[in-house]
Amino acid sequence: MKTNRLLLAILFLVMVHATSFAQEKEKPKFTFGVGPAIDHNLALWGINFVNEVDLSISKRFTFTPSLTFYHSIGNIDFDHPNKGLKKEDFSSGIFINPKLKYDILQWKNGFILSFAAAPSFQIGSHAFVANINSSNPESPEWWRFPSKFNRLGLLIELEAEWNTKNPNFNQAVGVSFSGYDLYMPWYIMATYKVKIKSWGK
């Protein structure tokens, strides 16, 4: 717990430093996004909501602090031996991702293909059912295991961005993979994003 707090404090200081540095570059872009998500470990699908700020560091590098909320909606394990209890499984969390993004492609028409990576701090909870009597498959004993956690992991993302007819807005689609507790990918998220460019000089 102390280690997580220390890492979070370091990430915050890096974000503040990068923000002050980025203000000398291009104006930031504010991003709002939504899309489907999968909890690959618990075989659940859900929805994610994203808020981000793109802060230009150089011509190709961008620092992008990101806050994501995810909640499961249903399960995708249709062959689970106890479908009744499986329906009660859930997962939910808030993800803090201070991403460093690199533009792989920059086309003159405004299309950008970028790759991002970041430490990912998650505050969340989940519950799942499991058979605690695995030694006797004919007499399963199903138990439900709820859990709350604060954990640090890794996030990687591929994002495509393009211009719109309105010069103040861009659109983007991102696909991200995040892992925790040495399991990768734990979450897979596809997000449609609207990027609002800062107004003014």
C-alpha positions in Angstrom: 0.0 0.0 0.0 2.8 2.4 0.9 4.6 1.5 -2.3 1.5 2.3 -4.4 1.1 5.7 -2.6 4.8 6.5 -3.3 4.5 5.6 -7.0 1.3 7.6 -7.3 3.0 10.7 -5.7 5.9 10.3 -8.2 3.5 10.1 -11.1 1.7 13.2 -9.9 5.0 15.2 -9.8 5.9 14.0 -13.3 2.4 15.0 -14.5 2.8 18.5 -13.0 6.3 19.0 -14.5 5.2 17.7 -17.9 2.1 20.0 -17.8 4.1 23.1 -17.1 6.6 22.2 -19.8 3.8 21.4 -22.3 2.2 24.7 -21.9 5.0 26.3 -23.9 4.2 24.0 -26.8 0.9 23.5 -28.7 -2.3 24.1 -26.9 -3.8 21.1 -25.1 -6.6 19.0 -26.5 -9.3 17.7 -24.1 -10.7 14.3 -24.9 -13.9 12.6 -24.0 -14.5 9.0 -25.0 -16.8 6.0 -24.6 -16.7 2.4 -25.8 -16.9 -1.3 -25.0 -14.5 -3.2 -22.7 -13.7 -6.7 -21.7 -12.4 -8.0 -18.4 -10.5 -10.9 -19.9 -9.6 -12.5 -16.6 -13.2 -12.8 -15.3 -14.8 -13.2 -18.8 -17.0 -10.1 -18.4 -17.9 -7.4 -20.9 -18.7 -3.8 -20.0 -18.4 -0.1 -20.9 -15.6 2.4 -20.4 -15.7 6.2 -20.2 -12.5 8.2 -20.8 -11.3 11.7 -20.0 -7.9 12.8 -21.2 -5.7 15.8 -21.9 -3.1 15.8 -24.8 -0.1 17.9 -23.8 2.4 18.3 -26.6 6.0 17.8 -25.5 7.7 17.7 -28.9 6.8 17.2 -32.6 6.0 13.5 -32.0 5.8 13.0 -28.3 2.7 13.9 -26.2 2.0 13.5 -22.5 -1.6 12.4 -22.0 -2.9 12.1 -18.4 -6.0 9.9 -18.6 -8.8 9.0 -16.2 -11.0 6.0 -17.1 -14.1 4.6 -15.5 -15.1 1.0 -16.3 -18.0 -1.2 -15.2 -19.0 -4.6 -16.3 -22.5 -5.3 -17.8 -22.6 -9.0 -18.5 -20.6 -12.2 -18.9 -19.1 -13.8 -21.9 -18.5 -17.2 -20.4 -21.5 -19.0 -21.8 -20.2 -22.4 -21.0 -19.7 -21.8 -17.3 -21.0 -24.8 -15.3 -23.0 -22.6 -12.9 -24.6 -20.0 -15.1 -26.9 -18.8 -12.3 -24.1 -17.6 -10.0 -21.9 -16.5 -13.0 -24.5 -13.8 -13.7 -23.7 -12.2 -10.4 -20.0 -11.7 -11.3 -19.0 -8.1 -11.8 -15.9 -5.9 -12.0 -15.6 -2.1 -11.8 -12.8 0.4 -11.4 -11.2 3.8 -11.9 -7.9 3.8 -13.9 -5.3 6.6 -13.7 -3.0 6.4 -16.7 -0.2 9.0 -17.2 0.5 8.0 -20.8 3.5 8.9 -22.9 2.3 8.9 -26.6 4.5 8.7 -29.7 3.2 9.5 -33.2 4.2 6.7 -35.5 2.5 8.3 -38.5 1.7 12.0 -39.2 0.0 12.7 -42.5 -0.6 16.1 -44.0 -4.3 15.6 -44.0 -4.3 15.4 -40.2 -4.3 11.6 -39.7 -2.2 10.5 -36.8 -1.4 7.0 -35.7 0.2 6.8 -32.3 1.4 4.3 -29.7 1.2 5.0 -26.0 2.4 3.3 -22.8 1.9 4.1 -19.1 1.9 2.8 -15.6 -1.7 2.2 -14.7 -3.0 2.7 -11.2 -6.4 1.1 -10.6 -8.9 1.5 -7.7 -11.6 -1.0 -8.1 -13.5 -4.1 -7.0 -14.8 -7.4 -8.4 -16.5 -10.6 -7.5 -16.5 -14.0 -9.1 -17.7 -17.6 -8.4 -15.4 -20.6 -8.1 -15.6 -24.2 -7.2 -13.7 -24.8 -4.0 -14.2 -28.6 -4.3 -12.1 -29.2 -7.4 -11.0 -32.6 -6.2 -14.5 -33.9 -6.7 -16.0 -32.6 -10.0 -19.2 -34.5 -9.4 -20.0 -32.5 -6.2 -18.9 -28.9 -6.8 -19.1 -26.3 -4.0 -19.6 -22.9 -5.5 -18.5 -19.9 -3.5 -18.6 -16.2 -4.5 -15.4 -14.2 -3.8 -15.7 -10.4 -3.6 -12.6 -8.3 -3.5 -11.5 -4.6 -3.4 -8.1 -3.5 -4.5 -5.6 -0.7 -5.3 -3.0 -2.0 -7.7 -0.4 -0.8 -10.1 0.0 -2.3 -13.6 0.9 -1.5 -17.2 -1.2 0.0 -20.1 -0.4 0.1 -23.8 -2.6 1.7 -26.4 -2.8 2.2 -30.2 -4.7 5.3 -31.3 -5.8 6.7 -34.7 -6.8 10.4 -34.9 -8.2 12.4 -37.8 -9.5 15.9 -38.5 -13.2 16.8 -38.9 -14.9 19.5 -40.8 -15.0 21.6 -37.6 -11.4 22.8 -36.9 -12.1 22.8 -33.2 -12.8 19.1 -33.0 -10.9 15.9 -33.9 -12.1 12.3 -33.8 -10.1 9.3 -32.7 -10.4 5.6 -32.0 -8.1 3.9 -29.4 -7.6 0.2 -28.5 -5.9 -0.3 -25.1 -4.6 -3.3 -23.2 -3.8 -3.2 -19.5 -2.4 -5.8 -17.1 -2.2 -6.3 -13.4 -0.8 -8.9 -11.0 1.4 -10.3 -13.8 -1.7 -11.0 -16.0 -1.8 -9.4 -19.4 -4.2 -8.4 -20.9 -6.6 -8.1 -18.0 -8.7 -5.4 -19.6 -9.2 -4.7 -23.3 -10.9 -1.5 -24.2 -12.0 0.0 -27.5 -12.8 3.7 -27.2 -14.3 6.3 -29.6 -13.0 9.7 -28.7 -13.8 13.3 -29.4 -10.9 15.7 -29.0 -11.6 19.3 -28.3 -8.9 21.7 -29.4 -8.2 24.7 -27.1 -9.7 28.0 -28.4 -7.8 31.2 -28.4 -4.3 32.1 -29.3 
